[in-house]
Amino acid sequence: MRMSTMKKPCAVHLAAVAALMLTGAAVAAEKTKVVFFFDTEDFIQPRSADAIRDMANVLASEGVKGHFAMIGYLGKKLVDWRRFDVIDALKAHHMGTQTLYHSLHPNITEFTDIEDYDAAYRRAMDEESRGIGMLMAATGHEKMWCAVLPGNGNTIVGLYLYADLGIPFFGGGTGVYEDVTKCGDIWYCNQRHLTYAYSLHLESFLKRGLDAMVERQLDELARQQVVTLYMHPHMAVCTQHWDFVFKRGNLYPFGEWPYAEARDPVQTAVYYERVRAFIRRLKTDDRFEITDCPALAAAELPRRAITRTEIPAIRAALTREFGPVRAPSEWSVADCFQAAVRLLRGEKRHEPDKVYGFLYAPEGVKAPVRVKAVDLRAAARGIDLSRFLPPTIEVGGVRIGPADYLFAALEVLETGAAEVEVVPREQLGYIARYLPKLATVNFKGTWIYTPEYQDAWTSNRLRWQFWTFRYERPSRPDCPSAPVCQIEKTLCR
């Protein structure tokens, strides 16, 4: 992937600053939304089921609904262990999935690291549908509200698959989807991403209770729009993670795994009381509102359609900053591309829906070329918007890049020109300015991956979906690093 080295003067962003200040004023008084996530994983040690039950009961007794992202196979094991106490405790909360087997090799990131996306998707669909079926059969939950992928890994196969299965929220992501604003959640690959807030996760209460450090962290969290607090229930009763048995490979025969070291029951009891005290502290703080995924989904802003009226604003926004459009509405680059194609076909409007990035790196022109509007319209009729976008597009016998096509189409739609010039430009967009961790991430040799895992496709394909990136709502004006000129150190370099 080519990264642009263009530098932009801060002056070009002043209009964007003013617009965001106005749109942000409406949300400035909103409370920070807090959701609780639980990576519910251990299918080896029955004692960890106690922690699932106990954490679920602590939350329920405080009137809080948590999101238990559970490994599919654990659903089966709860039934095998006859743990109906755990299943009953989970009824008060929301269910999510965390793949069929999590760390067992090959995990979802490993087996989808192949060029053939469709083959990877079919295998993932087979495994994940079985895992979700196990969870629904065991717990009685009929809706998966969230999906979490294991460890620090990720794969577009999982993201698009879960979106296709109707799972609206993605949790975790080890921060690679945490945009530089830290002021809200984002959409990527058709799912709304709730990045775990590592500044204060619930496992920290294993070492300390409420103190000055927690208060400082709450001050920081209060500046965000949505905060996801999480923990692994098994850590309440274990001193190490359960999946050490899969470190760099399947170290034991299936089902013959040793248990993680047990935690002192006294320490476990103290931990539960600290979590309870924290929840009560949070509930008394007027800056926060404890909520859940269904409530967040119900409050989502309606998507605004794109017509010719919006084209000048879209073109100006993408010219200023090749990334998600923030005004007059929240649109991804892919939304804008789809709209340009439909309008060139003669359609009156584009209703934003599912979007797709690229399976291969987009490639633009190397030297200026001129293309005709009639050829752009002819090419539009051949572009399939229901699948991944082509890395190049043939226009009048000349191959141009998808960004080349987008900017040419926008110019034709705005000006009515019969012919436009296409010049070399960045094709993917300024991903490093918005998602700096994703711009450089590589999973090879990390976490518990086997030596055979090469990350030949995983990380690059995650980056190549940047066109699907958009915000859920305007940033708050008090955010510490909004993606406009008011914070020069992030985007105005």
C-alpha positions as CSV (number, residue, x, y, z in Angstrom):
1,M,0.0,0.0,0.0
2,R,1.3,3.4,-0.9
3,M,1.2,6.1,1.7
4,S,0.8,9.7,0.6
5,T,3.5,12.1,1.8
6,M,1.5,15.2,0.8
7,K,1.4,18.0,3.4
8,K,-1.6,20.3,3.7
9,P,-1.7,23.7,5.2
10,C,-3.9,24.1,8.2
11,A,-5.9,26.9,6.6
12,V,-7.8,24.5,4.4
13,H,-9.4,22.9,7.4
14,L,-10.8,26.1,9.0
15,A,-14.2,25.6,7.3
16,A,-14.3,22.0,8.6
17,V,-13.5,23.2,12.1
18,A,-16.4,25.6,12.0
19,A,-18.8,23.0,10.7
20,L,-17.8,20.5,13.3
21,M,-18.1,23.0,16.1
22,L,-21.7,23.7,15.0
23,T,-22.7,20.1,14.5
24,G,-20.9,19.1,17.7
25,A,-22.7,21.6,19.8
26,A,-25.8,19.4,19.7
27,V,-23.9,16.5,21.3
28,A,-21.7,18.5,23.6
29,A,-24.0,18.0,26.6
30,E,-24.5,14.3,26.0
31,K,-23.3,12.0,28.7
32,T,-20.6,9.5,27.9
33,K,-22.2,6.2,27.1
34,V,-20.6,3.2,29.0
35,V,-21.1,-0.4,27.8
36,F,-19.7,-3.5,29.6
37,F,-18.2,-6.3,27.5
38,F,-17.0,-9.7,28.8
39,D,-14.7,-11.9,26.7
40,T,-16.1,-15.2,27.9
41,E,-13.7,-17.8,26.7
42,D,-12.5,-20.6,29.0
43,F,-13.9,-23.9,27.8
44,I,-11.2,-25.9,29.6
45,Q,-11.7,-25.3,33.3
46,P,-15.2,-25.7,34.8
47,R,-14.3,-23.3,37.6
48,S,-14.2,-20.5,35.2
49,A,-18.0,-21.0,34.7
50,D,-18.4,-19.8,38.3
51,A,-16.9,-16.5,37.3
52,I,-19.3,-16.1,34.4
53,R,-22.2,-16.7,36.8
54,D,-20.9,-14.4,39.5
55,M,-20.0,-11.5,37.2
56,A,-23.4,-11.8,35.5
57,N,-25.1,-11.7,38.9
58,V,-23.1,-8.7,40.1
59,L,-24.1,-6.7,37.1
60,A,-27.7,-7.8,37.3
61,S,-28.0,-7.0,40.9
62,E,-26.9,-3.4,40.0
63,G,-29.3,-3.1,37.2
64,V,-26.6,-3.3,34.5
65,K,-26.9,-5.4,31.3
66,G,-23.5,-6.7,30.1
67,H,-22.5,-8.2,26.8
68,F,-21.0,-11.7,27.1
69,A,-19.0,-12.4,23.9
70,M,-18.8,-16.2,24.3
71,I,-16.8,-18.8,22.5
72,G,-19.2,-21.1,20.6
73,Y,-17.7,-24.3,22.0
74,L,-18.1,-23.0,25.5
75,G,-21.9,-23.0,25.0
76,K,-21.7,-26.7,24.4
77,K,-19.4,-27.2,27.4
78,L,-21.8,-25.4,29.8
79,V,-24.4,-27.9,28.8
80,D,-22.0,-30.8,29.2
81,W,-21.0,-29.5,32.7
82,R,-24.8,-29.1,33.5
83,R,-24.1,-25.5,34.4
84,F,-27.7,-24.3,34.2
85,D,-26.9,-21.8,37.0
86,V,-24.6,-20.0,34.6
87,I,-27.1,-20.2,31.7
88,D,-29.8,-18.7,34.0
89,A,-27.5,-15.9,35.1
90,L,-26.8,-15.0,31.4
91,K,-30.5,-14.6,30.7
92,A,-30.4,-11.1,32.2
93,H,-27.7,-10.0,29.7
94,H,-26.9,-9.8,26.0
95,M,-25.1,-12.5,24.1
96,G,-22.3,-12.2,21.5
97,T,-19.9,-14.5,19.8
98,Q,-16.1,-14.9,20.0
99,T,-15.7,-17.5,17.3
100,L,-16.1,-21.3,17.5
101,Y,-12.8,-22.2,19.2
102,H,-11.0,-18.9,19.8
103,S,-7.3,-19.9,20.3
104,L,-7.4,-23.5,19.0
105,H,-5.3,-23.6,15.8
106,P,-5.9,-22.8,13.1
107,N,-8.0,-19.9,14.5
108,I,-10.1,-17.6,12.3
109,T,-7.3,-15.2,11.5
110,E,-4.9,-18.0,10.5
111,F,-7.2,-20.0,8.3
112,T,-8.5,-17.0,6.5
113,D,-5.0,-15.7,5.6
114,I,-5.3,-16.9,2.0
115,E,-5.8,-15.1,-1.3
116,D,-9.1,-16.9,-2.1
117,Y,-11.5,-14.8,-0.1
118,D,-14.6,-16.8,-1.1
119,A,-13.0,-20.0,0.1
120,A,-12.0,-18.4,3.4
121,Y,-15.5,-16.9,3.8
122,R,-17.2,-20.3,3.2
123,R,-15.0,-22.0,5.9
124,A,-15.6,-19.2,8.4
125,M,-19.3,-19.3,7.7
126,D,-19.3,-23.0,8.4
127,E,-17.4,-22.7,11.7
128,E,-19.1,-19.5,13.0
129,S,-22.7,-20.7,12.2
130,R,-21.9,-23.8,14.2
131,G,-20.5,-21.8,17.1
132,I,-23.4,-19.4,17.1
133,G,-25.8,-22.3,16.9
134,M,-24.2,-23.8,20.0
135,L,-24.6,-20.5,21.9
136,M,-28.2,-20.1,20.9
137,A,-29.1,-23.7,21.7
138,A,-27.4,-23.6,25.1
139,T,-28.5,-20.2,26.4
140,G,-31.8,-19.6,24.6
141,H,-30.6,-16.2,23.3
142,E,-32.0,-15.6,19.8
143,K,-29.8,-12.5,18.9
144,M,-26.1,-12.1,18.8
145,W,-25.5,-8.4,19.5
146,C,-21.7,-8.3,19.3
147,A,-18.8,-10.2,17.8
148,V,-15.2,-10.3,19.1
149,L,-12.3,-11.9,17.4
150,P,-9.6,-13.7,19.4
151,G,-6.5,-12.0,20.8
152,N,-4.9,-9.2,18.9
153,G,-5.9,-10.7,15.5
154,N,-8.4,-9.7,13.0
155,T,-9.6,-10.6,9.5
156,I,-12.0,-8.9,7.1
157,V,-13.6,-12.3,6.5
158,G,-14.9,-12.3,10.1
159,L,-16.0,-8.7,9.9
160,Y,-17.9,-9.0,6.7
161,L,-19.3,-12.4,7.8
162,Y,-20.6,-11.1,11.1
163,A,-22.2,-8.1,9.4
164,D,-23.9,-10.4,6.9
165,L,-25.2,-12.5,9.8
166,G,-26.9,-9.4,11.2
167,I,-24.5,-8.9,14.2
168,P,-24.4,-5.1,14.6
169,F,-21.5,-4.5,16.9
170,F,-17.8,-5.4,16.9
171,G,-15.8,-5.2,20.1
172,G,-12.1,-5.2,20.8
173,G,-9.8,-4.9,17.8
174,T,-6.8,-4.3,20.1
175,G,-7.0,-0.6,19.2
176,V,-6.3,-0.9,15.5
177,Y,-9.7,0.6,14.8
178,E,-9.4,3.3,17.4
179,D,-9.3,6.5,15.4
180,V,-7.2,9.4,16.5
181,T,-10.1,11.4,17.9
182,K,-10.9,9.0,20.7
183,C,-14.3,10.6,20.7
184,G,-16.7,8.0,19.5
185,D,-17.1,4.8,17.7
186,I,-16.7,4.1,14.1
187,W,-18.0,1.9,11.3
188,Y,-15.7,-0.4,9.4
189,C,-16.7,-3.3,7.1
190,N,-20.4,-2.7,7.8
191,Q,-20.1,-3.1,11.6
192,R,-20.1,-0.5,14.3
193,H,-16.9,-0.9,16.3
194,L,-16.7,-0.4,20.0
195,T,-13.0,-0.3,20.7
196,Y,-12.1,-1.5,24.1
197,A,-10.8,1.3,26.3
198,Y,-7.5,0.1,27.7
199,S,-7.1,3.1,29.9
200,L,-9.4,1.4,32.5
201,H,-10.4,-2.2,32.1
202,L,-12.1,-4.1,34.8
203,E,-9.3,-6.6,35.4
204,S,-7.3,-3.7,36.9
205,F,-9.5,-4.1,40.0
206,L,-7.7,-7.3,40.7
207,K,-4.8,-5.2,41.9
208,R,-6.5,-2.1,43.4
209,G,-9.8,-0.7,44.4
210,L,-11.2,2.8,43.8
211,D,-8.3,5.3,44.1
212,A,-7.0,8.6,42.7
213,M,-5.7,6.8,39.6
214,V,-9.2,5.5,38.8
215,E,-10.6,9.0,39.3
216,R,-8.1,10.4,36.8
217,Q,-9.0,7.7,34.3
218,L,-12.6,8.5,34.7
219,D,-11.8,12.1,33.9
220,E,-10.3,11.0,30.6
221,L,-13.1,8.6,29.8
222,A,-15.6,11.4,30.4
223,R,-14.3,13.1,27.3
224,Q,-15.3,10.3,25.0
225,Q,-18.7,9.6,23.5
226,V,-18.7,5.8,24.0
227,V,-16.6,3.8,26.4
228,T,-16.3,0.0,26.3
229,L,-15.2,-1.5,29.6
230,Y,-14.3,-5.1,29.5
231,M,-12.7,-8.1,31.3
232,H,-12.2,-11.8,30.9
233,P,-14.4,-13.6,33.6
234,H,-11.9,-16.4,33.9
235,M,-9.3,-14.0,35.3
236,A,-11.4,-13.6,38.4
237,V,-10.7,-17.2,39.3
238,C,-7.4,-17.8,37.5
239,T,-4.0,-16.1,37.7
240,Q,-3.2,-16.7,34.1
241,H,-5.2,-16.9,30.8
242,W,-6.7,-20.3,30.0
243,D,-5.3,-20.5,26.5
244,F,-1.6,-20.7,27.3
245,V,-2.1,-24.3,26.1
246,F,-2.3,-23.0,22.5
247,K,0.8,-20.8,22.6
248,R,2.3,-21.1,19.1
249,G,0.5,-24.3,18.5
250,N,-1.9,-27.0,19.8
251,L,0.4,-28.2,22.6
252,Y,-2.0,-31.0,23.9
253,P,-4.4,-33.5,22.3
254,F,-8.0,-32.1,22.0
255,G,-9.8,-32.2,25.3
256,E,-6.6,-33.1,27.3
257,W,-5.7,-29.6,28.3
258,P,-4.3,-28.6,31.8
259,Y,-6.0,-26.0,33.9
260,A,-4.7,-22.5,34.4
261,E,-3.5,-21.7,37.9
262,A,-6.3,-21.0,40.3
263,R,-6.7,-17.7,42.1
264,D,-7.2,-17.5,45.9
265,P,-11.0,-17.4,46.5
266,V,-10.5,-14.6,49.0
267,Q,-9.0,-12.5,46.3
268,T,-11.8,-13.4,43.9
269,A,-14.4,-12.3,46.5
270,V,-12.6,-9.0,47.0
271,Y,-12.5,-8.4,43.3
272,Y,-16.2,-8.8,42.9
273,E,-16.8,-6.2,45.6
274,R,-14.4,-3.8,43.9
275,V,-16.2,-4.2,40.6
276,R,-19.6,-3.6,42.4
277,A,-18.2,-0.5,44.1
278,F,-16.9,0.8,40.7
279,I,-20.3,0.3,39.1
280,R,-22.0,2.2,41.9
281,R,-19.4,5.0,41.6
282,L,-20.1,5.2,37.9
283,K,-23.9,5.3,38.4
284,T,-23.5,8.3,40.7
285,D,-21.4,10.3,38.2
286,D,-23.5,12.6,36.1
287,R,-21.0,12.5,33.3
288,F,-21.8,8.9,32.5
289,E,-24.7,6.8,31.4
290,I,-24.5,3.0,31.5
291,T,-26.2,1.6,28.4
292,D,-26.1,-1.4,26.1
293,C,-25.9,-2.3,22.4
294,P,-29.7,-2.4,21.8
295,A,-30.0,1.1,23.2
296,L,-27.0,2.3,21.1
297,A,-28.5,0.7,18.0
298,A,-31.9,2.3,18.6
299,A,-30.3,5.8,18.9
300,E,-28.3,5.6,15.7
301,L,-28.8,8.5,13.4
302,P,-30.7,7.7,10.2
303,R,-28.5,7.6,7.1
304,R,-28.8,10.5,4.7
305,A,-29.3,9.8,1.0
306,I,-26.9,11.2,-1.5
307,T,-28.2,13.2,-4.5
308,R,-26.6,15.6,-6.9
309,T,-27.3,18.3,-4.3
310,E,-24.6,16.8,-2.0
311,I,-22.0,16.3,-4.7
312,P,-20.2,19.7,-4.4
313,A,-19.8,19.3,-0.6
314,I,-18.6,15.7,-1.0
315,R,-16.1,16.7,-3.7
316,A,-14.8,19.6,-1.6
317,A,-14.5,17.4,1.5
318,L,-12.6,14.6,-0.3
319,T,-10.3,17.1,-1.9
320,R,-9.4,18.6,1.4
321,E,-8.9,15.3,3.1
322,F,-9.2,11.9,1.4
323,G,-11.0,10.1,4.2
324,P,-14.5,9.8,5.7
325,V,-16.8,12.7,4.9
326,R,-18.2,14.5,8.0
327,A,-20.5,17.1,6.5
328,P,-23.2,17.5,5.4
329,S,-23.5,14.0,6.8
330,E,-21.4,11.0,7.9
331,W,-20.4,9.1,4.8
332,S,-17.5,6.7,4.0
333,V,-15.5,7.1,0.8
334,A,-17.3,3.9,-0.4
335,D,-20.6,5.6,0.2
336,C,-19.5,8.4,-2.0
337,F,-18.1,6.1,-4.7
338,Q,-21.4,4.1,-4.8
339,A,-23.4,7.4,-5.1
340,A,-21.2,8.7,-7.9
341,V,-21.6,5.4,-9.8
342,R,-25.4,5.4,-9.4
343,L,-25.8,9.1,-10.3
344,L,-23.7,8.5,-13.4
345,R,-26.0,5.7,-14.3
346,G,-28.9,8.1,-14.3
347,E,-30.3,7.2,-10.9
348,K,-31.7,10.1,-8.8
349,R,-30.3,9.2,-5.4
350,H,-28.2,6.7,-3.5
351,E,-29.4,5.3,-0.2
352,P,-26.3,4.2,1.8
353,D,-26.2,0.6,2.7
354,K,-23.5,-2.1,2.8
355,V,-20.1,-1.0,1.4
356,Y,-17.0,-2.8,0.4
357,G,-13.3,-2.0,0.1
358,F,-10.7,-3.9,-2.0
359,L,-9.3,-7.4,-2.1
360,Y,-6.2,-6.1,-3.9
361,A,-4.3,-2.9,-3.6
362,P,-5.9,-0.1,-5.7
363,E,-3.6,1.2,-8.5
364,G,-4.0,4.6,-10.0
365,V,-2.6,6.3,-13.1
366,K,1.1,7.1,-13.3
367,A,0.8,10.1,-15.6
368,P,-2.1,12.5,-16.4
369,V,-4.7,11.3,-18.8
370,R,-8.0,12.7,-20.1
371,V,-11.3,10.7,-19.9
372,K,-14.7,11.5,-21.4
373,A,-17.8,11.7,-19.4
374,V,-19.6,9.4,-21.7
375,D,-16.9,6.7,-21.0
376,L,-17.2,7.3,-17.3
377,R,-21.0,6.7,-17.6
378,A,-20.4,3.5,-19.6
379,A,-17.9,2.2,-17.1
380,A,-20.4,2.9,-14.2
381,R,-22.9,0.5,-15.8
382,G,-20.3,-2.3,-15.4
383,I,-19.3,-1.7,-11.8
384,D,-20.8,-4.2,-9.3
385,L,-21.5,-2.4,-6.1
386,S,-22.6,-5.5,-4.2
387,R,-19.0,-6.9,-4.0
388,F,-15.5,-5.7,-3.4
389,L,-14.5,-2.8,-5.6
390,P,-12.1,-3.3,-8.5
391,P,-8.5,-2.1,-8.0
392,T,-8.6,-0.6,-11.5
393,I,-11.4,0.5,-13.8
394,E,-11.3,0.6,-17.6
395,V,-12.6,3.9,-18.9
396,G,-12.6,4.4,-22.7
397,G,-9.8,1.9,-23.2
398,V,-7.6,3.4,-20.4
399,R,-7.2,1.8,-16.9
400,I,-7.5,4.3,-14.1
401,G,-7.6,3.7,-10.3
402,P,-10.8,3.7,-8.2
403,A,-9.9,7.1,-6.6
404,D,-9.1,8.4,-10.1
405,Y,-12.6,7.3,-11.2
406,L,-14.3,8.8,-8.1
407,F,-12.8,12.2,-8.5
408,A,-13.4,12.3,-12.2
409,A,-17.0,11.2,-11.6
410,L,-17.6,13.9,-9.0
411,E,-16.2,16.6,-11.3
412,V,-18.5,15.5,-14.1
413,L,-21.5,15.4,-11.8
414,E,-20.8,18.8,-10.4
415,T,-19.6,20.7,-13.5
416,G,-21.2,18.8,-16.3
417,A,-17.9,18.7,-18.1
418,A,-17.7,16.5,-21.2
419,E,-14.1,15.6,-20.5
420,V,-11.9,15.7,-17.4
421,E,-8.2,15.2,-16.6
422,V,-7.2,12.4,-14.3
423,V,-3.9,13.0,-12.4
424,P,-1.8,10.7,-10.2
425,R,-3.1,10.7,-6.7
426,E,-3.3,8.6,-3.5
427,Q,-5.8,5.8,-4.1
428,L,-6.6,4.3,-0.7
429,G,-6.8,7.5,1.3
430,Y,-5.1,9.0,4.4
431,I,-5.4,5.9,6.6
432,A,-2.4,6.8,8.8
433,R,-4.1,10.1,9.8
434,Y,-7.2,8.4,11.0
435,L,-6.3,4.9,12.0
436,P,-2.5,5.0,12.6
437,K,-2.3,1.6,14.3
438,L,-4.2,-0.1,11.4
439,A,-1.9,1.6,9.0
440,T,1.2,-0.3,10.3
441,V,-0.2,-3.4,12.0
442,N,1.2,-6.8,11.2
443,F,0.1,-9.9,13.1
444,K,2.9,-12.3,12.1
445,G,4.8,-13.6,15.2
446,T,2.4,-12.0,17.7
447,W,0.1,-13.3,20.3
448,I,-0.2,-17.1,20.1
449,Y,0.0,-17.5,16.3
450,T,1.8,-20.6,15.0
451,P,5.1,-20.1,13.1
452,E,3.2,-21.2,9.9
453,Y,1.1,-18.0,10.0
454,Q,2.6,-15.5,7.7
455,D,0.1,-12.7,7.6
456,A,0.3,-12.7,3.8
457,W,-3.1,-11.1,3.3
458,T,-4.7,-10.4,6.7
459,S,-3.2,-7.0,7.6
460,N,-3.2,-5.6,4.1
461,R,-6.7,-6.5,3.4
462,L,-7.8,-4.9,6.7
463,R,-6.1,-1.7,5.5
464,W,-7.6,-2.0,2.0
465,Q,-11.1,-1.6,3.6
466,F,-10.4,2.0,4.6
467,W,-13.0,3.2,2.1
468,T,-15.6,1.6,4.4
469,F,-14.6,3.7,7.4
470,R,-17.0,6.3,8.7
471,Y,-18.0,7.9,11.9
472,E,-21.2,7.2,13.8
473,R,-21.9,10.9,14.6
474,P,-20.1,14.2,14.7
475,S,-17.2,14.6,17.2
476,R,-17.8,16.5,20.4
477,P,-16.2,19.9,20.4
478,D,-14.3,19.1,23.6
479,C,-12.6,16.1,22.1
480,P,-8.8,16.1,22.7
481,S,-7.8,15.4,19.1
482,A,-10.6,15.9,16.6
483,P,-9.5,15.2,13.0
484,V,-9.4,18.9,12.0
485,C,-7.0,21.7,12.3
486,Q,-7.8,22.6,15.9
487,I,-5.4,19.8,16.9
488,E,-2.4,20.4,14.7
489,K,-0.3,17.6,15.9
490,T,-2.5,14.9,14.4
491,L,-3.6,16.0,10.9
492,C,-2.1,19.3,10.1
493,R,1.5,18.3,9.7
